[in-house]
Amino acid sequence: MMITCKLISTDHSIPDQIIKAGQTLIIGRNQQCKIKNLFCSRNYCKIQLLSNENKLLVEYLKDDRTVQMKSGEFINGPGFSYRICMIHDSKNASTMAHVMNDEISWTELESGNVMIGSLFGGYDCKSDKIAGFDFDFTLVCTKTGKSFPSDENDWKLFDPRLTGFIQKLVKQQGYRFVIFSNQLGISKGKVTVDMVRKRFENSMKDLCIERIPCLILVATKDDIYRKPCIGLWNHLVRNIQPDVEINLKQSFYVGDAAGRSKSALKKADFSASDILFAMNIGVNFLTPEQFLIHVAKYNGFDYQQKFEYSSSLPEKCFKVDDKTKESNFLLTNRLTGEKIPNIESILPTRVHCIIFCGISGSGKTTFYENYLQPLNYVHVNYDQLKTIQKCQQLMKKSIQEQRNIVIDNTNIERKSRQQWINLCKENGYEWIIFHFELSLKHIFHNNKFRQLTGIHKSVPDVVIYSQNKKFESLQDDECNRQFIVNFNQKFSQHDHQKLYSMYLLEK
Ligand SMILES: [Mg+2]
């Protein structure tokens, strides 16, 4: 086996150097090294790779001192700092200068929604144990201290111990090292694909210095691949290593977006997408700080340690409550509190009109499709008819035909509900009001679900906020038959059911 040594400039200000076994290299302010600092002599030190010992001999020429150094250590001097990286490879050493470039490859999924990077064979090394990591502010942070990197060189390792720790996990404990990263900046046009890739390459070559295989999965859009959704994870387990069953208990995920509130040392986390991602998958979660403490203490990842993330989970994070799903009543009489298991028992026997009220995303149309469409109600819906005039025309026409009607509009103001009530009164129709009363979080959850699946139209968040603000509570005198709908969505597809039961909102 051929041993080659690579000296990697830690701040990338000067070119990296390659030394083959038996060769020597003079580090200094010379043509080869391109060190600029005037305090560095032209012949500062002489480096020699001892061919059979896997060590580097460093001779400081000025003070006649010689030291032996090994992989992972640093050679420092005026204007330079190199990290030593020993490369064991059977390949011809003449190709080694390009090895770092050759050994990362990128592919894409679904017209670029996902980018997949494979470093040092990261795509092909399977394991039942996944060591998952977020990228920004978990493995690397910016040199500048800004929230967003200014270019592909704006990075430094989050902690220098990460290199050794990840190496230990992979080489000694058999973990597969995988990065799961949200990079929405790409589809928003704030950063280029090229810059994002280069930043991963530059930093992860440094982190995986001992040729640790690394798989990089990047979500570039706001879709099911973006954390906390688990599209990237599903792609890994279903498509990249479908033949290996993952041990969730021993797998873990590390990320900084943990929904932590502000502390004396740190500002509040911008999101909880990392902890929710781990919870949606069902693996252990650690913040970067917890990971460093844990691995330093246990000398690796010790899955027998209990990870209690329920205590650190921000209360505001929304998940559809299991109790809601299992409750067996459909409606509550708003005036009497009576629970009603099925809709037929409360429908008038005479022709009538059901007036919905509830903000966008509260499930009105879904309810119509599940319960009223089969009963042949006329569907008066603003989203389809586009104007209130057309809604009124359809209602009047249906009254002439003596058909049952449902007004599937938000009807958030009292006066909007009143116009339908007046039409009923004038025409001798009975009316019932169904109120879709969900928490704002639940509505955002539904809206996100719609965006992810394309089932019904989703609306911008601001629309929901503004409707919520304008909402005029239902008054007892508006109707003597008013019901609160117990939202309990039914799904025809199992994967939709599964998605709906996860954390979908980022905070
Ligand atoms: Mg992060």
Residues whose N, C-alpha, C, O or C-beta is under 5 A from the ligand:
A	BS01	MG	D134 F135 D136 F137 T138 D256 A257
